[in-house]
């Protein structure tokens, strides 16, 4: 990779780099704003991924997926009773 391509990432070997001091020197409002923006972006990405997967499953449920399951179908042929005659 050519030098300067990742200019937004600080070099950890740099003696003049003090990331904790940089965070503490900034105002609280700026830090809270950055945290809120990061939270909104993270929530947006998670919602986008979840909704796209759910949308693709709904879209493909009638054409791609061959599995059909009727919810009202009774799977068992016998009933379970509490009183089974063993007293």
Secondary structure, 3 states (H helix, E strand, C coil): CCCCCCCCCCCCCCCCCCHHHHHHHCCHHHHHHHHHHHHHHHHHHHHHHHHHHHHHHHHHCCCCCCCCCCCCCCCCCCCCCCCCCCC
